[in-house]
Amino acid sequence: MTFISTRAVILSLALGSAAVSLSACGHSPVTRALTGGALGAGAGAAVGAATGGNAGTGALVGGGVGAAGGALTAP
């Protein structure tokens, strides 16, 4: 059984909320998708590494979620 520390959970929540709030930056859906994807990839890699998982997998998942969130938000 894997134990996730409180620090990793707090870091995940902080990075996730920053990525979500910044993914809406931009004037077009393409710009928001690109910035959201970049922020999500960085946050996903950091969370993956902090929790003892694979940083590459975290970056892929975070980038996909960030790009989708950025593209679907309105300015």
C-alpha positions as CSV (number, residue, x, y, z in Angstrom):
1,M,0.0,0.0,0.0
2,T,1.4,3.4,-1.0
3,F,1.2,6.2,1.5
4,I,0.9,9.8,0.2
5,S,2.2,12.4,2.5
6,T,0.3,15.5,3.6
7,R,3.0,17.6,1.9
8,A,2.4,15.9,-1.4
9,V,-1.4,16.4,-1.1
10,I,-1.0,20.1,-0.3
11,L,1.5,20.6,-3.2
12,S,-0.9,18.8,-5.5
13,L,-3.8,21.0,-4.5
14,A,-1.7,24.2,-4.8
15,L,-0.3,23.4,-8.2
16,G,-3.7,22.2,-9.4
17,S,-5.4,25.4,-8.4
18,A,-2.7,27.5,-9.9
19,A,-2.9,25.6,-13.2
20,V,-6.7,25.9,-13.3
21,S,-6.7,29.6,-12.5
22,L,-3.9,30.4,-15.0
23,S,-5.3,28.2,-17.8
24,A,-7.9,30.8,-18.6
25,C,-5.2,33.4,-19.5
26,G,-5.3,34.3,-23.1
27,H,-7.7,35.7,-25.6
28,S,-8.4,32.7,-27.9
29,P,-9.1,29.0,-27.2
30,V,-5.8,28.1,-28.8
31,T,-3.8,30.3,-26.6
32,R,-5.6,29.1,-23.5
33,A,-5.1,25.5,-24.5
34,L,-1.4,26.0,-25.0
35,T,-0.8,27.8,-21.7
36,G,-3.1,25.4,-19.9
37,G,-1.3,22.4,-21.4
38,A,2.1,23.8,-20.4
39,L,1.0,24.6,-16.9
40,G,-0.7,21.3,-16.5
41,A,2.4,19.4,-17.8
42,G,4.6,21.2,-15.3
43,A,2.2,20.6,-12.4
44,G,1.7,17.0,-13.4
45,A,5.4,16.3,-13.5
46,A,6.0,18.0,-10.2
47,V,3.1,16.1,-8.5
48,G,4.3,12.8,-10.1
49,A,7.8,13.3,-8.8
50,A,6.6,14.5,-5.4
51,T,4.4,11.5,-4.8
52,G,7.0,8.9,-5.9
53,G,5.3,8.2,-9.2
54,N,6.5,8.7,-12.8
55,A,7.1,12.4,-13.6
56,G,6.6,11.7,-17.4
57,T,3.2,10.1,-16.8
58,G,2.2,13.0,-14.6
59,A,3.3,15.5,-17.2
60,L,1.2,13.7,-19.9
61,V,-1.9,13.6,-17.8
62,G,-1.5,17.1,-16.5
63,G,-0.8,18.5,-19.9
64,G,-3.9,16.8,-21.3
65,V,-6.1,18.0,-18.5
66,G,-4.6,21.5,-18.7
67,A,-5.0,21.8,-22.4
68,A,-8.7,20.6,-22.3
69,G,-9.4,23.0,-19.4
70,G,-7.8,25.9,-21.2
71,A,-9.6,25.3,-24.5
72,L,-13.0,24.9,-22.8
73,T,-12.9,28.1,-20.7
74,A,-14.1,31.4,-21.9
75,P,-12.0,34.6,-21.5
